[in-house]
Amino acid sequence: MSPAAKLAFLALGFGLALARPGAALPPGNLELCARWQGAHGAEKATLANRLGAGNGLTKNQRFAEAQPGDTHSLYRSADLRRLCRTP
């Protein structure tokens, strides 16, 4: 890899690191995040699964599938909180 390419990747990395949390969320995610933060039970799990699937978050168990009425999200709660935090 050339030095110029390394510098470009480094600059891109710094740009991503300095981006405000939540700033890159599409408008639909902002609403889903707000609803997820105030939800409980099966509704919270459903919203979390929509957010996780739509944003490529890490599942708790690799090949798990959501079932209607689940009260636990398929996705890691720390990842969901990080996705939905506001500046």
Secondary structure as a PSIPRED ss2 file (coil, helix, strand):
# PSIPRED VFORMAT (PSIPRED V4.0)

   1 M C   1.000  0.000  0.000
   2 S C   1.000  0.000  0.000
   3 P H   0.000  1.000  0.000
   4 A H   0.000  1.000  0.000
   5 A H   0.000  1.000  0.000
   6 K H   0.000  1.000  0.000
   7 L H   0.000  1.000  0.000
   8 A H   0.000  1.000  0.000
   9 F H   0.000  1.000  0.000
  10 L H   0.000  1.000  0.000
  11 A H   0.000  1.000  0.000
  12 L H   0.000  1.000  0.000
  13 G H   0.000  1.000  0.000
  14 F H   0.000  1.000  0.000
  15 G H   0.000  1.000  0.000
  16 L H   0.000  1.000  0.000
  17 A H   0.000  1.000  0.000
  18 L H   0.000  1.000  0.000
  19 A C   1.000  0.000  0.000
  20 R C   1.000  0.000  0.000
  21 P C   1.000  0.000  0.000
  22 G C   1.000  0.000  0.000
  23 A C   1.000  0.000  0.000
  24 A C   1.000  0.000  0.000
  25 L C   1.000  0.000  0.000
  26 P C   1.000  0.000  0.000
  27 P H   0.000  1.000  0.000
  28 G H   0.000  1.000  0.000
  29 N H   0.000  1.000  0.000
  30 L H   0.000  1.000  0.000
  31 E H   0.000  1.000  0.000
  32 L H   0.000  1.000  0.000
  33 C H   0.000  1.000  0.000
  34 A H   0.000  1.000  0.000
  35 R H   0.000  1.000  0.000
  36 W H   0.000  1.000  0.000
  37 Q H   0.000  1.000  0.000
  38 G H   0.000  1.000  0.000
  39 A C   1.000  0.000  0.000
  40 H C   1.000  0.000  0.000
  41 G H   0.000  1.000  0.000
  42 A H   0.000  1.000  0.000
  43 E H   0.000  1.000  0.000
  44 K H   0.000  1.000  0.000
  45 A H   0.000  1.000  0.000
  46 T H   0.000  1.000  0.000
  47 L H   0.000  1.000  0.000
  48 A H   0.000  1.000  0.000
  49 N H   0.000  1.000  0.000
  50 R H   0.000  1.000  0.000
  51 L H   0.000  1.000  0.000
  52 G H   0.000  1.000  0.000
  53 A H   0.000  1.000  0.000
  54 G H   0.000  1.000  0.000
  55 N H   0.000  1.000  0.000
  56 G C   1.000  0.000  0.000
  57 L C   1.000  0.000  0.000
  58 T C   1.000  0.000  0.000
  59 K E   0.000  0.000  1.000
  60 N C   1.000  0.000  0.000
  61 Q C   1.000  0.000  0.000
  62 R C   1.000  0.000  0.000
  63 F C   1.000  0.000  0.000
  64 A C   1.000  0.000  0.000
  65 E C   1.000  0.000  0.000
  66 A C   1.000  0.000  0.000
  67 Q C   1.000  0.000  0.000
  68 P C   1.000  0.000  0.000
  69 G C   1.000  0.000  0.000
  70 D C   1.000  0.000  0.000
  71 T C   1.000  0.000  0.000
  72 H C   1.000  0.000  0.000
  73 S C   1.000  0.000  0.000
  74 L C   1.000  0.000  0.000
  75 Y E   0.000  0.000  1.000
  76 R C   1.000  0.000  0.000
  77 S H   0.000  1.000  0.000
  78 A H   0.000  1.000  0.000
  79 D H   0.000  1.000  0.000
  80 L H   0.000  1.000  0.000
  81 R H   0.000  1.000  0.000
  82 R H   0.000  1.000  0.000
  83 L H   0.000  1.000  0.000
  84 C H   0.000  1.000  0.000
  85 R C   1.000  0.000  0.000
  86 T C   1.000  0.000  0.000
  87 P C   1.000  0.000  0.000
